[in-house]
Amino acid sequence: MTFQRARSEEQREIRRRAILDTAAAMLDEMPVAEVSLNELSRRVGLAKSNVLRYFETREAVLLELLDRFLREWLSALGDELAGGIDPRAPATERAGLLAGILSRSLADRPVLCGLFGAQGSVLEQNVSVEVVTRHKRESLDALAAMTALIRKHVPELGDGTQAYCLQVLVLAGALSAYLPPPATVLAVYQAEPSLAVLQTDLHGALHLAVTMTTVGTLPR
């Protein structure tokens, strides 16, 4: 992919989208830690200095992708919740269905979970106050949208709904740092089956964690 010099606002926006789309494709192939600015520049067909005209750092690119993926997920989540939770069911049943839908939906998006996991420790460490401010505003809007969605289907969560939503996202990020395990860990499990009790997958781990958080948030 090669570009002529961007002269209009429309051309600049096309180039920004190309950079973001290329970074998104890289995340389908490799973990967040392996996405480098040099490789991103090579794949998008721009000099590194030109990429930096649109995004101040690698982390700024990934933060914007996190915002994009979060918006896309919430759009899909609304349909998943509407189709999967019977509003006539008792609160405990709806809460269980909610936990299952959230855990499955997040586990199906490992890139989003990986970006959550890197958000505080990596992505917010090498960006300007302006970039962080914009990202935090996007995050707050997304949290409000998620809170409204959850409250619609399980209003019994009440005033704890926003904290519950934030905790679910933190869990998704934290668990994604461990799953799937590297080849060395899998080899250990195969060599010593007694240790394989520690083995799980992202969906299973999320389901357990989100279920426990959901039950703990429901009023007694």
N, C-alpha and C positions, 0 to 999 in steps of 0.2 A: 504494500500500500504506500503510495507516495502522494504528496500534496503540493499544490502551488501555495504561494504566500496568501494567507487569509487577509482580505482587505475589508470585507463588510462584516457587520455584526452576525448576519446569517452564516457566513463562511466560518467565522470564529466559533459559533455554536455547533456547527457540523463537526469541526475539529475537536471540540470538547467532548462531544458525544462519541466520536471515534476513539478517543483516549479511554473514556470510561468503558466502552464496549470491549475494547481490547483487554483492559485490566480484568473485566468480568470473565472473559474467556480464559485468561490465565488462571484465575481462581478455580475454574473447573478442572484444571490440570495439576495444580500445586497448592500447598498451604500458603496462608498469608505471609509467613516469614520468608518464603522463597520468591515472592513477587518483587523484583528489583526495578529501579527506574531505568537502568541500562537496557534490560530486556524488554521492558514496556516500550521504550523509545524505538528499539530495533523493530519490534513487531508492528508498531503503528506507523513506521516509516518517517519518523521525525528525529531530528537531532535532540539530544537530551536537553539542551538549552531552550529549544522550542517548546518541548513539553512543559518546561518550567515557566513558560509564559502563561500557561493556562492553569496549572496547579503548582503551588509553591513547593510541594514535596510529594514523595510517594504516599505518605500517610494521608495527605489531603485528598488524593485520588480515592484511596480506600475508604475514607470517611464519607465521601460523597456516595460511593457505591453502597455503603451500609445504609445510608438514608434512603437510597433508591430501592434496595432490596426489602427494607422494612416496610415501605409504602406498598410495594407489590404484594408482600405477604399479608398485610392487613386487609387489602382488597380481596384477596382470595379467602382469608379467614372468615370474613363476613358470610360468604356463601356456605363455607364448611359448617359453621355454627348453625346457620339457619336450616341446613339440610340434615343436621345430625342431632339436634336437641329438640325434644318434644316439649313445648311449653306447658303441657298439661301434666308432665311427670313431677313426682315429688322433688323437693330441693336436693336431697342427697343423690337421687338418680341423675338429675341434671348436672350436678357437680361432678359426678363420675364420668359422665359423657364429655363434659367440658375438659377434664384432665386428659382423657383419651384423645380428643381432637387436637388439643394444643400440643401434646407430646408428639403425636404422629405428624402433624403439620410442620412443626419445627425440625423434627428428625429428617423429614424429606427435603430440608433446605440446609444441608451441612455447611454451605458457604456462608449463609447468613449467620449460623451459629458460630462459625469460626471467626467472623468479623466481630460478633459480640464479645467473644473471648479475648480478642486482641484490642478491644476498644480502649480500655483504661490503661493497660500496661504498655501498649505500642502505638496505636493510631493517634492518641491525643498527646503524644510526647514530643512530636517534631513538627508542630504546626503553630501558626500565629493565633493571637487572641481573636482576631476577626474570624478565622476559619472555625475555631472552637465554638465561638458564640453562635455562628450560623448553624453549626451541627447540633448544638444543644437546643436551639429553638426548634429545629426539625424533630429532635428526639422528644421534646416536650409535647409537640403537636401529635406525634405518633402515639405517645403514651396516653394522651387524652382520648384519641380515637380507639385505641385498644380497650381502655377502661370503659368507654361507652358501649362497645360491642359486648364485653363480658357481662357488664351490669344488665344489659338487655335480656340476656339468657339466664343469668343466675343473680338476680337482684339481691338475693339473701346475703351475698358477700358484703353488701352495704358499703360503709365508709372505708373498709379495708381493700376495696377493689383495686385502686390505683397501686397501692403497695404490693398487692398480690401480682398484678401484671408486671411490675418492675422486677419482682423476685423471680418470676417465670423466665424472663429474658436473661437475667443474671445466671440462673441455673443452666439455661441452654448454652451460654457462652462458656461457663466453667466446665461443664461436662464435655464439650467439644474439644477441649484441650487434651483430653485423655483418650478420646475415641475417634476413629478406631485406633487400637494400640499399634505401635510399630512392629516390624517384623521380628525384632529380637524378643519382644515380650510374647508374641504369639508362639515363637519357638520354645520359650520357657514353658508355656502352658502345655504345649504338645509333649515336651520332654518329661514334665512332671504334672500329670493330670490332677493331682491333689491341689495344685495352685490355680487350676482353671476355674475354681469357684469365684475367683476375682474377676473373671471375664464377663463382659456384657457388651451390648451394642448401644448406640445412641438412643434408639427408640425405647429400648427397655429401661435404660437408666433414666431417661427423661420421664417416662410414664410413671415410674416409681416416685421420683422426686416431685413431679408436678401433682401427683395424686396426694402425696403427704402434705404438700403446701396448700392444696385446695381444701382438704379436710381440716387442716389447722386454721384456715381463715374463716370457714363457716361458723356462724354463731352457735354456741352450745344451747 
